[in-house]
Every structure is written in structure tokens, then in C-alpha cells.
Amino acid sequence: MTVRILAGGSGTQETDDDFNLVTGLYHFDGSNGAQNNTLLDSSSESHTVTRNADIVQGTFSPFSAEEGKWAAEFPVGEAGNQINPASGLGSADFALGTGAFTIEAWVFVTGDTYPYSRVWQIGPYFSSNNSVGLAVHDTANSNKISFFAYAATGSSRTCISTNATPENEWFHVAVTRDGTGDFRLFVNGNLDSTNTSYRTTDISPLGNPALGIGNGVNRFIEEPFEGYISNFRLVKGTAVYTSSFTVPTEPLTAITNTKLLTCCSNRFRDKSTSAHTTTLTGTPKIKPFSPFAPSQSYSASAKGGSGFFDGTSDCYLTVSDATDFDFGTGDYTLEAWVYPTINVTAIGQFNLPFAIIGGNNYWGWATLGSGYNGLTNHVDTLDNNSGSDSENPDMFSWNHIVYQVTSGTNNWYKNGVQVHSGSAATHADATGFQVGRSPSYNNYYFGGFISDVRVIKGYNAYSNASTLTVPTAPLTAVSYTKLLLNFTNAAAFDQTGKTNSDTLGHAQTTTVGAAKFGTASLYLDGTSDSLKLINVVPIGTSPFTIEFFFRSSITSLDTYYRRMYKMATVTGQSNEWAEICINHSSGSYGSGNNIFVYVPDSNGRIIGTATPFDNNWHHFALTRDSSNNLRMFVDGTQDGSTATNAGNFSQTEHLVGSNDTSGNGDFLGYIDELRLTMKARYTSNFTAPTKEFPNR
């Protein structure tokens, strides 16, 4: 932890040197009796918003992280994922020839399922003379990092790292060629390998090649990368590094000769002046997880929020009003950020997240064919479509979508680029507005996150130029705004902006039972109450720490052992998980009134002896280090033996205070200061925290 002086000498603010590895932080400082299920309209109309089913709001948003502090995730066990700059086609920007170049990125490896995982590759499979690439976990070379340029060295590696590939930590890797033709490989700024034998060799002799990130260009199944890639930059014409250097401490920028800068935004895009169009193979995912900590703490005005719609036909919200959504022939703007998690083809060729109530009018996107492709708007019997599936929002990425009508003309945009302009139809009279599905077509629902839904009637937010400036901050209520859904009214929210959460049952923040720190804590009454976390960064095989403060005096059974925390949301799981349980009496899991950690692998279980259920506040921590040692701590003292566990905890939904969402094994008491970190913060006895955790 570091204490920093705020600008202007106005005070101090504690910061966490490992905050970039924090994947969840909940202070629970909401108002008394508050939950996460009340949605607000932030326009001056202040409409009542009715939630149908569990729309989960929280702080995951297009602004969860600052520009440059995002990454692309390539999940473990998913072959076939790849990012394809220049639409996967050949480009002169990627023909490195005999000249100088630099290709670099930050990398976080989470799996080694495949023997030659490609971080990137230019050209086809490496037996081609146009093949250049970087592999991690090179099994032919002791799992090291290998750079190859086939035209120079054939099947041999051009440069090989000194050490094996780092796992479950961010590291910087760069490959360069200088003006004399020497190749170099750098890992975390250290010059690991130099090759001076091929100074005049053209490494792109067959013409302009394609580039793939996260996989081999034509080896999708055999050699995919597993992990995260951030700040991928290709500079053609300059060797940025020729000797050991201090690794960048801020996001990379498009310096001179940059031909590609990607995997660092809230969406898939190239920030270089080349502005290559990016297409996707499989489902790589944009995540607010990077080597860089935020420069400011969370605030709703700066970072906003979102609502998660689970992709079922009963998950939607409605707003009723007799006139506000009667667009008729007038001007209007409908916009939102969307992060789809369910492919449109999985729900019947249409995805219709926006619609009016009282008429057959909807807005969304389609892949039906016969002209029903891309962004779409249906008005009674008239349809408009942008015309191409490439204009649909990208999966697992934030997309800014605008539907605008000006003087009878449609102008639609995806991420600032106009995708359709044409005559608009007359809209029917409306009695309200619906988000999540169309009331006329209940099976065409939306699955994913939605942020900043804004409806403006009688006015346009944007000019109708071929491009518009994509918002860089949460939307606000401008003149004529009739609806604004920012989804920032959660009482229990994540300071990191990575997860959303749902207060199930009567779970609520409370000031009555006091708090360990701050103004409130999370209260769970032991009867079907829990806090459900979604969009959790998978722990995988990484070191981790789960910690929180708790206060309770109840250890009795509630059908099952009561759970304080579970890396899952149902009783049975098809993959691995761990849970923190309370033992009620003497038996297999201790002498009673103790805590035990249960994992499917019996060798990874821990049975404690401390009995902290005395209605006082206690600190709990569960950690796993890089050697797979699993430890449990109560009030800073290790409780129980050290276990060994190398489990792949891949769950993206966790539960606080229950065994499942059906009301079994419920915790009764208070939880405060919940923090998840992709690092073992404690490996031996320590002094329990004496103040709330830093917010950045």
C-alpha cells in the first residue's frame, strides 16, 4: 500500500500497488435497507422503471477502465479465438521485409493447454516463408517464449527467451529488428536473445500477409493462446528497443511508424493512423483488466454502470408514458452502449433490445438474410436495415449504437461510423418504452450488458455526418431527453468496475448493525439472502486472495452448511470451485463453530479450529500462492493446515452468503470489505487490516 499526496496538497489518498490485480472490491456503504434492484430514470422526466426478472446492475461499463487500460481475453479451453486486424486480409503494414520493426504487448498467460500457443502470427502456418510469430509455452524449448521468422531460420526459432513463460502475471514482451537486420527478444525489458545471422533476409518474401492475434492465422484449433493480451503495438520502420529498458508504466501510444495499436480499448479497434478494420474469429472478450491501475477511484459520473440482461424472454424493463415515446414523423435520437454475450443467431436471427409499447416498433439488429442484416428498425409493416452482418455489434465488446431520425431520414451509427441513411417511417403512438426485448416478438430478446440508454425526442444529439465522436464518458440528460438509464443505483457495487451484482432475497446494505469500516455493511438474514456477483474475472489457476470481514453468531445448519462465500451459484458444478463454509457441530469438518474450506478435490480442503462466531467483527482470508499452497486465515492468523490445490476455478459467477440461489445454506450476519485479488496477498501470519481497502 502506498500513500500519495493529492494534487494541490489537498490531502492524502492511500493507493494499492496491486490494484490492477484487484478484480472485485465492495465496501457496502449503501444507505440503510438499500438493494440493487431499483432502476432509475436520470432524465428530468424521472419515469418509474419497472424491472421484470433479475436485471443485474453494477459498475461494469464502457468506462470501467480508462482508455488504454483494457485487454482482450482468450479464455482457457476455447480454441478458435482470434483477432484479425485488416479484416483478416493481407496488408502491406504487416509485410516486415528486411526493415526495422517492433512488435510488443503485455501478456497474462492463464493456461498451457496447447504446446505452441501463438500470441501473434503474421502469415500462414510457420512452414510458409511468410510466417513470422511469437509463441509461449514452446514445448520444444522448455516452455519458453519463442520468436520465429521462417524465411530466416526455417523450423528453428529465431530468438528464445532465457526463462520459461511466466504464468498468471502480467509481463511485457517485445520483438525488434534494427536497421542492420539484427533480431532481438525482450521479456520485461530484459534483452533475452539476439540473432545477428540473418541481417539481409526478407522475412515477408511472398507479399502482404495477414495478421492474427491470439492464434495462428490458419491453425485455430491447434495453437490458440490462453490468457489476456493488452496494448498490442506494431511499429514498422523503427526498432523501439535495442538494449534492455524499463518497461512502460502507462498505456502505449501510436508513436511514429505505428501501424497497429489494439487490445487496449473498451471495444475491438485499431488506434493507429492506419485504423485497420478489425474482425473476429470465435469469441475473444474485451475486459477492464490490464497491467495498469486506474488514475482515479470509481464514481458514477466518471465511470457509469450497466444492466445485465440474462438472455431469457422474461428479462426486460418497461417505462410507461402516454406521450414521451410518440415519435411520429418527428426527430429523435435513440442511443446506448451494448455488450452482447449471446449471439444473435442463438435467439432466432433477430436481437431486439429496444421497442415501444403499444405499437409494433422495435430497434435492434439481425442476421436473417434477404436484406434483414445489420442494424434494423421495424415500424408496423415497414423495415429498414443497414444491410451487413459486419454492422452488428461485436460480441463481448462495448459497442456504441445510435438510431437517429432527422427530417424524415434515418441515420444510424456503430462506434461512430454511419452504417445506414435512408427514409424513415412514421412511428406508431406509444404507451411506453421497453428495453431487453420487443413486446411484439418475445422470443427476440437481448443477452448481455446495456449501458447509457438515452432517448431524445424532438432533437438530435449528433450531426448526420459520416462519422460522429464516440462518447468518452457516461451520457447525461441533455435538452429534450425523455429517458436516461445509466444503471448506477446499486447499493452494493464494485469499486473496480469489473463486476455487477444482484441482491437476492432481502440482502441489503445496512447502517443499523454498524460496519467494520465506512458507513454500512451487507446484511444477510439467513433466509434465501445472498449477493450474486456476475462477470467475475475467472481465477483459473492463478494465485488469488478472497478476503472480507464478517460478523455473526449463527452456525446452525440451513439445510446445508451455511456458506460465507462460494465460487459458484448452484449446488452442483461441472467444473471446479471452492466455498467457505461454517461447521455447526463436531464431525468430519471440525469440532464445531469453526470455518472450513471445501473444494471438490479432497486434498485441497482446509478445516479450521478458530471459533469466531461471537457477534464481533473478524477478518477472513483465503489465499493460493504460485506454488499452489492454499491457506486460510482468521484475524491474520493461519487457521488449519496448508493444503495443495491447483484447481482451475473458471467460474464467472460467485455467491456471497449462500450455497445456491434457491435459499439453501444461507449465512446469517454481516459482511464488509469484500476484496478479490489475483495474487496471494498473505502467505504467513499478518496483522489484519485496520482500515477500509484503497479504491485505486
C-alpha positions in Angstrom: 0.0 0.0 0.0 1.2 3.5 -0.9 0.2 6.9 0.5 0.1 9.5 -2.3 -0.2 13.3 -2.0 -3.2 14.6 -3.9 -2.7 17.4 -6.4 -2.6 20.8 -4.8 -1.6 19.4 -1.4 -5.3 19.0 -0.5 -4.7 15.8 1.4 -3.5 12.2 1.0 -5.1 9.2 -0.6 -4.0 5.6 0.0 -3.4 3.5 -3.1 -2.9 -0.2 -3.6 0.2 -1.1 -5.6 -1.5 -4.2 -6.7 -4.9 -2.6 -7.6 -4.6 -3.6 -11.2 -4.9 -7.2 -9.9 -8.0 -6.5 -7.8 -11.0 -8.0 -9.6 -13.7 -7.0 -7.1 -13.9 -4.5 -4.2 -17.1 -4.0 -2.3 -17.4 -1.5 0.6 -21.2 -2.0 1.0 -21.6 1.7 2.0 -25.1 2.0 0.7 -28.0 3.6 2.5 -29.9 1.7 5.2 -32.1 -1.1 3.7 -30.9 -0.4 0.1 -30.7 -3.2 -2.5 -29.6 -3.3 -6.2 -32.9 -3.9 -7.8 -34.3 -0.4 -8.1 -33.6 1.1 -11.6 -33.7 4.9 -12.1 -34.5 7.2 -15.0 -32.0 10.0 -14.7 -33.8 12.3 -17.2 -35.9 15.2 -16.0 -39.0 13.0 -16.6 -38.0 10.7 -13.7 -40.1 7.9 -15.1 -40.8 4.8 -13.0 -38.7 1.9 -14.3 -40.3 -1.5 -13.8 -37.9 -4.4 -13.7 -39.1 -7.8 -14.9 -36.9 -10.7 -13.7 -33.4 -10.1 -12.5 -31.7 -7.3 -14.4 -28.4 -7.1 -12.6 -27.0 -3.6 -12.4 -23.5 -2.6 -11.4 -20.3 -0.8 -12.3 -19.1 -2.8 -15.4 -19.4 -0.2 -18.1 -17.8 1.2 -21.3 -15.8 3.5 -18.9 -14.9 0.9 -16.2 -11.3 1.5 -17.2 -9.6 4.4 -18.8 -8.6 4.4 -22.4 -5.5 2.1 -22.8 -6.3 0.1 -19.7 -8.3 -2.7 -21.2 -7.3 -6.2 -22.6 -8.6 -8.9 -24.8 -9.3 -12.2 -23.1 -8.8 -15.5 -24.8 -10.4 -18.0 -22.3 -8.8 -21.2 -21.3 -10.1 -24.2 -23.3 -11.6 -22.2 -26.1 -9.9 -23.0 -29.4 -10.6 -20.9 -32.4 -10.5 -17.4 -30.9 -8.6 -14.8 -32.9 -8.5 -11.0 -33.5 -8.0 -10.2 -37.2 -6.8 -6.7 -38.0 -7.4 -5.5 -41.6 -10.4 -7.9 -41.6 -8.0 -10.9 -41.7 -6.7 -9.9 -45.1 -3.2 -9.2 -46.2 -1.7 -5.7 -45.6 1.5 -4.0 -46.6 1.6 -2.8 -43.0 2.3 -6.3 -41.8 5.0 -7.1 -44.5 8.1 -6.6 -42.4 10.6 -7.4 -45.3 14.2 -6.6 -44.5 13.4 -3.4 -42.5 13.3 -2.4 -38.8 10.2 -3.2 -36.8 8.9 -3.6 -33.2 6.0 -5.8 -32.1 5.2 -5.7 -28.4 2.4 -6.3 -26.0 1.6 -7.0 -22.4 0.6 -10.6 -21.8 -1.0 -12.5 -19.0 -1.0 -16.3 -19.6 -3.7 -18.3 -17.8 -3.3 -21.7 -19.4 -0.9 -24.0 -21.2 -3.3 -26.5 -22.9 -1.6 -26.1 -26.2 2.1 -26.7 -27.0 2.9 -23.7 -29.1 0.3 -21.0 -28.1 0.5 -18.1 -30.6 0.4 -14.7 -29.0 0.5 -13.4 -32.6 1.3 -14.6 -36.0 1.9 -12.9 -39.4 1.3 -15.0 -42.4 0.1 -18.7 -42.6 1.4 -21.7 -40.6 5.1 -21.4 -39.8 6.2 -23.7 -42.7 5.5 -20.8 -45.0 8.2 -18.3 -45.9 5.8 -15.5 -45.0 5.3 -16.8 -41.5 6.5 -14.7 -38.5 5.2 -15.1 -35.0 5.6 -15.3 -31.2 4.7 -18.4 -29.2 4.5 -19.0 -25.5 4.8 -22.4 -23.8 7.1 -23.6 -26.6 7.2 -27.3 -25.6 10.1 -27.9 -28.0 12.1 -25.4 -26.0 11.3 -26.0 -22.3 8.1 -23.9 -22.3 10.0 -20.8 -23.2 8.9 -17.8 -25.3 9.9 -18.2 -28.9 10.1 -15.8 -31.8 10.3 -17.3 -35.3 10.7 -15.9 -38.8 10.5 -18.9 -41.1 12.2 -17.3 -44.1 15.3 -16.7 -41.9 15.6 -19.8 -39.7 13.1 -22.3 -41.1 11.6 -24.5 -38.5 14.2 -23.3 -35.9 13.4 -20.5 -33.6 15.0 -17.1 -34.4 15.1 -16.0 -30.7 14.3 -17.8 -27.5 13.7 -16.4 -24.0 16.1 -17.1 -21.2 13.4 -18.5 -18.8 10.1 -20.4 -19.1 6.9 -18.5 -19.9 5.6 -16.6 -16.9 2.1 -17.6 -15.9 -0.7 -15.8 -14.1 1.1 -12.5 -14.0 1.4 -9.5 -16.4 4.7 -9.4 -18.4 5.9 -7.3 -21.3 7.3 -8.9 -24.4 8.8 -7.3 -27.4 10.4 -8.4 -30.6 12.5 -6.0 -32.6 14.7 -5.8 -35.7 17.1 -2.9 -36.1 18.4 -1.1 -39.2 21.3 -3.6 -39.6 18.9 -6.5 -39.5 19.6 -7.9 -36.0 16.6 -9.6 -34.3 16.1 -9.2 -30.5 13.6 -10.6 -28.0 12.9 -8.7 -24.8 10.9 -10.0 -21.8 10.0 -7.5 -19.1 12.6 -5.1 -20.6 15.5 -7.6 -20.4 17.3 -8.4 -23.6 16.9 -12.2 -23.6 18.1 -13.1 -27.1 19.8 -11.6 -30.1 20.2 -13.1 -33.6 22.7 -11.5 -36.0 22.8 -14.2 -38.6 20.1 -13.1 -41.0 20.6 -9.4 -41.4 19.6 -9.2 -45.1 16.9 -11.8 -45.1 13.4 -10.7 -46.3 11.0 -12.3 -43.8 8.0 -11.5 -45.9 9.1 -12.7 -49.4 5.6 -13.8 -50.6 3.8 -10.4 -50.4 1.4 -8.8 -48.0 0.4 -11.2 -45.2 -2.5 -11.4 -42.8 -2.0 -10.9 -39.0 -3.7 -12.9 -36.3 -3.6 -12.0 -32.6 -4.3 -14.8 -30.1 -3.8 -17.7 -32.6 -2.0 -18.9 -35.7 -3.5 -17.4 -38.8 -4.7 -20.8 -40.1 -4.2 -23.1 -37.1 -7.2 -22.1 -35.0 -7.6 -25.4 -33.2 -4.0 -26.5 -32.7 -2.3 -23.4 -31.3 -4.6 -20.9 -29.6 -3.4 -18.5 -26.9 -5.0 -18.7 -23.4 -5.0 -15.6 -21.3 -5.0 -11.8 -21.8 -3.3 -9.5 -24.3 -3.1 -5.8 -23.7 -1.6 -2.9 -25.6 -0.5 -4.8 -28.7 1.6 -2.5 -30.9 3.2 -3.0 -34.3 5.7 -0.4 -35.4 7.1 -0.8 -38.9 10.3 1.1 -39.7 11.7 1.6 -36.1 13.4 -0.7 -33.6 11.9 1.0 -30.5 14.2 -1.1 -28.2 17.8 -2.1 -29.0 19.0 -2.8 -25.4 17.5 -3.6 -22.1 14.9 -1.0 -21.0 12.4 0.0 -18.3 9.0 -1.4 -19.2 6.3 1.1 -19.9 4.3 2.2 -16.8 1.5 3.8 -18.9 -0.5 2.6 -21.8 1.2 2.6 -25.2 0.5 5.3 -27.7 0.7 5.5 -31.5 4.2 6.7 -32.0 5.8 7.4 -35.3 5.5 4.4 -37.7 2.9 2.7 -35.6 0.8 0.5 -38.0 -1.4 -1.2 -35.4 -2.3 -0.4 -31.8 -5.1 -2.6 -30.3 -6.3 -4.7 -27.4 -6.4 -1.6 -25.2 -9.9 0.0 -25.6 -13.4 -0.8 -24.5 -14.0 -2.2 -28.0 -12.1 -4.0 -30.7 -10.4 -1.3 -32.7 -7.1 -0.1 -34.1 -5.9 3.2 -32.6 -3.1 3.7 -35.1 -3.4 6.1 -38.1 -3.9 3.0 -40.3 -7.2 2.5 -38.4 -7.5 -1.1 -39.7 -10.9 -2.6 -39.6 -10.9 -5.5 -37.0 -12.9 -8.7 -37.5 -13.1 -11.6 -35.0 -12.9 -15.3 -35.2 -14.6 -17.1 -32.3 -15.3 -15.0 -29.2 -12.3 -13.1 -27.7 -13.6 -10.8 -25.0 -12.8 -7.2 -24.1 -12.2 -6.9 -20.3 -11.2 -4.0 -18.0 -8.2 -5.9 -16.8 -4.7 -4.7 -17.6 -1.2 -4.1 -16.2 -2.2 -0.5 -15.3 -4.0 0.7 -12.2 -6.7 3.4 -12.6 -5.7 7.0 -12.1 -9.0 7.8 -10.3 -11.4 6.0 -8.0 -14.8 4.9 -9.1 -17.6 7.5 -9.3 -20.9 7.1 -11.1 -20.4 10.4 -13.0 -17.0 9.3 -14.4 -17.4 5.6 -14.9 -21.2 4.9 -15.0 -22.7 1.5 -14.9 -24.7 -1.1 -16.8 -27.6 -3.5 -16.5 -27.2 -7.2 -17.3 -30.0 -8.9 -19.2 -29.6 -12.7 -19.0 -30.9 -13.6 -22.4 -34.2 -15.0 -21.5 -37.6 -13.8 -22.8 -38.8 -12.6 -19.3 -35.7 -10.4 -18.6 -36.6 -6.8 -19.6 -37.7 -3.5 -18.2 -40.5 -1.1 -19.0 -41.3 2.6 -18.8 -44.8 3.8 -19.2 -45.8 7.2 -20.6 -48.6 8.3 -22.9 -46.7 10.8 -25.0 -42.9 10.8 -24.4 -42.2 7.9 -26.9 -44.7 9.0 -29.6 -42.1 9.8 -32.2 -44.5 10.1 -35.2 -42.7 11.8 -38.0 -40.5 13.9 -35.8 -36.8 13.9 -35.0 -35.4 11.7 -32.3 -32.2 10.0 -31.1 -32.1 6.6 -29.5 -28.6 5.5 -28.4 -27.0 3.1 -26.0 -23.8 1.1 -25.3 -24.3 -2.7 -25.7 -22.0 -5.6 -24.8 -23.7 -8.7 -26.2 -22.9 -12.1 -24.6 -25.4 -14.1 -26.6 -25.0 -14.3 -30.4 -28.0 -13.1 -32.4 -28.2 -16.4 -34.2 -28.7 -18.2 -30.9 -32.0 -16.4 -30.4 -33.5 -16.6 -33.8 -31.8 -14.2 -36.2 -33.1 -11.0 -34.5 -31.8 -9.2 -31.4 -34.3 -6.6 -30.4 -33.2 -4.8 -27.2 -35.4 -1.6 -27.8 -39.0 -1.2 -28.6 -42.1 0.9 -27.9 -45.1 -0.4 -26.0 -48.4 0.0 -27.8 -47.2 -0.5 -31.4 -45.1 -2.9 -33.5 -42.0 -0.7 -33.5 -38.6 -2.0 -32.5 -34.8 -1.3 -32.9 -32.1 -3.9 -32.9 -30.0 -5.9 -35.3 -30.4 -9.1 -37.5 -28.7 -11.8 -39.4 -31.8 -13.2 -41.2 -30.6 -12.6 -44.7 -32.8 -11.4 -47.7 -31.9 -7.8 -46.7 -32.5 -8.3 -43.0 -28.9 -7.9 -41.9 -27.2 -5.4 -39.7 -28.9 -2.7 -37.6 -32.6 -2.8 -38.1 -35.8 -0.8 -37.3 -39.3 -2.1 -37.8 -42.2 0.3 -37.9 -45.5 -1.6 -38.3 -45.1 -3.0 -41.8 -42.0 -1.1 -42.9 -38.5 -2.3 -42.2 -35.2 -0.5 -42.5 -31.9 -2.4 -42.3 -28.3 -1.3 -42.7 -27.6 -4.4 -44.8 -24.4 -6.2 -43.5 -23.8 -8.5 -40.6 -20.5 -6.7 -40.0 -22.5 -3.8 -38.8 -24.0 -5.8 -36.0 -22.5 -5.1 -32.5 -19.4 -7.2 -31.8 -19.8 -9.9 -29.2 -18.1 -9.4 -25.8 -17.2 -5.9 -26.6 -18.7 -2.5 -25.9 -20.5 -1.0 -28.9 -21.9 2.5 -29.1 -25.1 2.3 -31.2 -27.1 5.3 -32.4 -30.5 5.3 -34.2 -31.3 8.9 -35.3 -34.1 10.4 -37.4 -33.7 13.9 -38.8 -36.4 15.5 -41.0 -37.7 12.0 -42.1 -34.3 10.5 -42.7 -32.7 7.6 -40.7 -29.0 8.0 -39.8 -27.6 5.1 -37.8 -24.1 4.6 -36.4 -22.0 1.8 -34.9 -19.0 3.0 -32.9 -19.1 6.4 -34.6 -19.3 5.2 -38.2 -22.5 5.7 -40.2 -23.9 2.4 -41.3 -27.3 3.5 -42.7 -29.0 6.5 -44.1 -32.5 6.4 -45.7 -36.1 7.3 -45.4 -37.7 6.9 -42.0 -41.3 5.7 -41.5 -43.9 7.2 -39.3 -43.8 5.7 -35.8 -47.0 4.5 -34.1 -48.4 6.0 -31.0 -46.7 4.6 -27.9 -47.8 4.0 -24.3 -44.2 3.3 -23.1 -40.8 2.0 -23.9 -39.2 -1.4 -23.3 -35.6 -2.5 -23.0 -34.4 -6.1 -23.3 -37.0 -7.4 -25.8 -39.8 -6.4 -28.1 -43.3 -6.9 -26.7 -44.4 -7.9 -30.2 -41.7 -10.5 -30.6 -41.0 -12.0 -27.2 -38.5 -14.6 -28.5 -36.1 -12.0 -29.9 -34.6 -10.8 -26.7 -31.2 -9.4 -25.8 -28.5 -11.1 -23.8 -25.7 -9.1 -22.3 -24.9 -5.7 -20.8 -26.6 -2.4 -21.7 -25.3 1.0 -20.6 -26.5 4.6 -21.1 -29.8 4.1 -22.8 -30.8 7.6 -23.8 -34.0 8.6 -25.7 -34.2 12.2 -27.0 -37.5 13.4 -28.7 -37.7 16.4 -31.0 -33.9 16.9 -31.1 -30.8 15.2 -32.4 -27.8 14.7 -30.2 -25.5 14.3 -33.2 -25.0 15.8 -36.7 -25.6 13.4 -39.5 -22.1 13.4 -40.8 -20.4 10.1 -42.0 -18.8 9.8 -38.6 -19.5 11.0 -35.0 -17.4 11.3 -31.9 -18.0 8.3 -29.7 -18.7 9.3 -26.1 -15.8 9.1 -23.7 -17.8 9.5 -20.5 -21.3 8.4 -19.3 -24.1 10.1 -21.1 -26.0 12.9 -19.3 -29.5 14.3 -19.8 -29.3 17.0 -22.5 -32.3 19.1 -23.7 -35.4 17.0 -24.7 -34.1 13.9 -23.1 -37.1 11.6 -22.3 -35.3 8.7 -20.8 -31.8 8.1 -19.5 -30.8 4.7 -17.9 -27.3 4.8 -16.5 -27.8 1.8 -14.2 -25.8 3.4 -11.3 -28.3 2.8 -8.5 -26.8 -0.3 -6.9 -26.3 -0.1 -3.2 -23.7 -2.9 -3.2 -21.3 -2.1 -6.0 -17.8 -3.0 -7.2 -15.2 -0.2 -6.9 -13.1 -1.8 -9.7 -15.8 -1.6 -12.4 -15.4 -5.3 -13.3 -18.5 -7.0 -11.8 -22.2 -6.4 -11.5 -24.1 -7.8 -8.5 -27.7 -8.8 -7.6 -29.1 -8.6 -4.0 -31.2 -11.7 -3.8 -33.9 -12.1 -1.3 -33.7 -9.5 1.4 -30.0 -8.9 1.1 -29.3 -5.3 1.7 -26.9 -2.7 2.9 -27.5 -1.6 6.5 -26.3 1.1 8.9 -28.2 -0.5 11.8 -25.8 -3.3 12.5 -22.9 -0.8 12.0 -19.9 -1.6 9.8 -16.4 -2.7 10.3 -15.3 0.4 8.2 -17.2 3.1 6.4 -20.9 3.7 7.0 -22.7 0.4 6.3 -22.2 -3.3 5.6 -24.1 -6.1 3.8 -26.8 -7.7 5.9 -28.0 -11.3 5.1 -30.9 -12.6 7.2 -30.2 -16.3 6.7 -33.4 -17.0 4.7 -32.7 -17.0 0.9 -30.5 -14.0 1.1 -27.3 -13.6 -0.9 -25.3 -11.3 -3.1 -24.7 -12.7 -6.6 -21.6 -11.5 -8.4 -21.5 -11.7 -12.2 -18.9 -11.1 -14.8 -16.2 -12.1 -12.3 -12.7 -12.3 -13.8 -12.0 -16.1 -13.7 -9.4 -17.0 -11.2 -8.4 -20.0 -13.2 -5.1 -21.5 -11.9 -3.8 -18.1 -10.8 -2.7 -17.2 -7.2 -5.6 -15.4 -5.5 -6.9 -13.8 -2.3 -10.5 -13.7 -1.3 -11.0 -11.7 1.9 -13.7 -9.9 3.8 -14.8 -9.0 7.3 -17.8 -10.9 8.8 -19.9 -10.7 12.0 -22.2 -13.5 13.1 -23.2 -15.7 16.0 -25.1 -18.3 14.0 -23.5 -21.6 13.0 -26.5 -24.0 12.8 -27.4 -25.9 9.6 -29.7 -24.3 7.0 -30.5 -27.5 5.1 -26.8 -27.4 4.2 -23.7 -26.0 6.0 -24.0 -22.2 5.9 -21.7 -20.6 3.3 -20.0 -17.2 3.6 -18.6 -17.3 0.1 -18.8 -19.7 -2.9 -17.1 -19.6 -6.3 -20.3 -20.8 -7.9 -24.1 -20.1 -7.8 -25.6 -23.6 -7.8 -25.2 -26.7 -5.7 -23.6 -28.9 -8.4 -20.9 -27.7 -10.7 -19.5 -29.3 -13.9 -16.1 -27.6 -13.2 -14.0 -26.8 -10.2 -14.9 -24.3 -7.4 -14.2 -23.6 -3.7 -16.5 -22.5 -0.9 -16.1 -21.1 2.6 -18.4 -22.9 5.0 -19.4 -22.8 8.6 -19.4 -26.0 10.6 -22.2 -26.4 13.1 -21.0 -29.3 15.2 -18.2 -31.9 15.8 -17.7 -34.2 12.8 -15.9 -34.5 9.5 -15.3 -30.8 9.2 -14.0 -29.9 12.6 -15.1 -29.6 16.2 -18.0 -27.2 15.6 -18.4 -23.4 15.3 -15.4 -23.4 13.0 -14.8 -22.5 9.4 -13.8 -25.0 6.7 -12.9 -24.6 3.0 -14.4 -27.2 0.7 -13.2 -28.0 -2.8 -14.1 -30.9 -5.0 -10.6 -32.3 -4.6 -10.4 -33.6 -1.1 -6.6 -32.9 -1.0 -7.4 -29.2 -1.2 -9.7 -28.9 1.8 -8.9 -27.0 4.9 -10.5 -27.5 8.3 -10.0 -24.6 10.8 -10.1 -24.6 14.6 -10.8 -21.0 15.3 -14.4 -20.3 16.6 -15.1 -16.7 15.5 -18.9 -16.7 15.7 -19.2 -14.4 18.7 -21.1 -11.5 17.1 -17.9 -9.5 16.7 -16.1 -8.4 13.6 -13.4 -10.8 12.2 -11.2 -10.7 9.2 -11.2 -13.8 6.9 -8.8 -14.5 4.0 -8.3 -17.5 1.7 -5.2 -17.4 -0.4 -3.4 -19.5 -3.0 0.2 -18.8 -3.9 2.2 -19.5 -7.1 3.2 -22.9 -5.7 -0.5 -23.9 -5.3 -0.4 -23.6 -1.5 -3.9 -23.0 -0.2 -4.2 -21.2 3.2 -6.9 -19.9 5.3 -6.5 -17.0 7.8 -8.8 -15.7 10.6 -7.8 -12.3 12.0 -4.4 -12.6 10.4 -3.5 -16.0 11.9 -3.4 -19.1 9.7 -6.3 -21.4 10.6 -5.9 -25.0 9.7 -3.2 -26.7 7.7 -1.8 -25.6 4.4 -3.4 -27.6 1.6 -2.3 -28.1 -2.0 -4.7 -27.1 -4.8 -4.0 -26.4 -8.4 -7.7 -26.2 -9.4 -8.9 -24.2 -12.4 -11.5 -22.0 -10.8 -13.1 -20.8 -14.0 -16.5 -19.7 -12.6 -17.6 -16.2 -13.7 -20.4 -16.0 -11.1 -19.9 -16.1 -7.3 -22.2 -16.0 -4.3 -21.7 -14.2 -1.1 -23.6 -15.7 1.8 -25.3 -18.8 0.3 -24.8 -22.3 -1.2 -27.1 -21.6 -4.1 -29.7 -19.1 -5.4 -32.6 -21.3 -4.1 -32.2 -20.5 -0.4 -30.0 -23.2 1.0 -27.0 -22.9 3.2 -27.6 -19.2 3.9 -25.3 -17.1 6.1 -26.9 -15.0 8.8 -25.0 -11.9 9.7 -22.9 -9.1 8.3 -20.2 -8.9 5.6 -18.0 -5.9 5.0 -14.9 -5.0 2.9 -15.0 -7.8 0.3 -12.0 -7.9 -1.9 -10.8 -10.3 -4.7 -7.2 -10.1 -5.9 -5.3 -12.2 -8.5 -2.4 -12.5 -6.1 -1.7 -14.2 -2.8 -1.6 -11.2 -0.5 -0.9 -13.3 2.6 1.4 -16.4 2.9 2.1 -16.2 6.6 0.5 -14.6 9.7 -0.1 -10.9 9.3 -1.8 -8.0 11.1 -5.5 -7.8 10.0 -6.4 -4.7 8.0 -7.2 -1.7 10.3 -9.0 0.5 7.7 -11.1 0.1 4.5 -9.3 -1.1 1.4 -8.0 1.6 -1.0 -10.2 2.4 -4.1 -7.3 2.5 -6.6 
